[in-house]
Amino acid sequence: VQLQASGGGLVQPGGSLRLSCAVLKFVLDDYTIAWFRQAPGKERERVSCSTLVAGGETYYSNSVKGRFTLSRDSAQHTAYLQMNGLKPEDTAVYYCAAIPRYYHCSEFSEDKATWGRGTQVTVSS
């Protein structure tokens, strides 16, 4: 599987961005999808994960809960991360990653995942 992430940019605090993660040549619904971010000098953080196991669930880190929404468009084979109420601390390179759908988010192994190229999000006035 190949992933293509896009949609990053510069936005003012309180603004919104939507990141896209296109699954190329494969079927989106065959994968559990997660978004990660890494800020300079910090460890990589998983901000959201979508699994179709057991009827499907989406998880968010406490740092983004209520502000970010992960969605899937199966017809377009694309996952999205809608980010609202952006804060300067959201500044990071954002990555999407995929793992076969039989893995729940709790079993998401970064070593086994396929990663897209990162997209920079900068929140600054």
Disulfide bonds with the S-S distance in Angstrom:
Cys21-Cys96 2.18
Cys49-Cys105 2.06
